[in-house]
Amino acid sequence: MHYKGVSMAKKLSPNELVDFKELLMANSIQVDALCLLLIEKGIITFDEFFQKIKEVQRECENKKAEV
């Protein structure tokens, strides 16, 4: 798979591997930046964003309870 000339199937060397904590932090930063851009551009409000977070958390908790 290619995206703008970047091969997604590139084999990584052990020096390029990251641990779970680094991956989680990078993902969190990316999501935060994207949400802030959406709010800054007026596409969504902070209140809408916060309400959606609470909604998704409730859905996840309900799914856990079903298992």
Buried (B, 14 or more C-beta within 10 A) or exposed (E): EEEEEEEEEEEEEEEEEEEEEEEEEEEEEEEEEEBEEBBEEEEEEEEEEEEEEEEEEEEEEEEEEEE
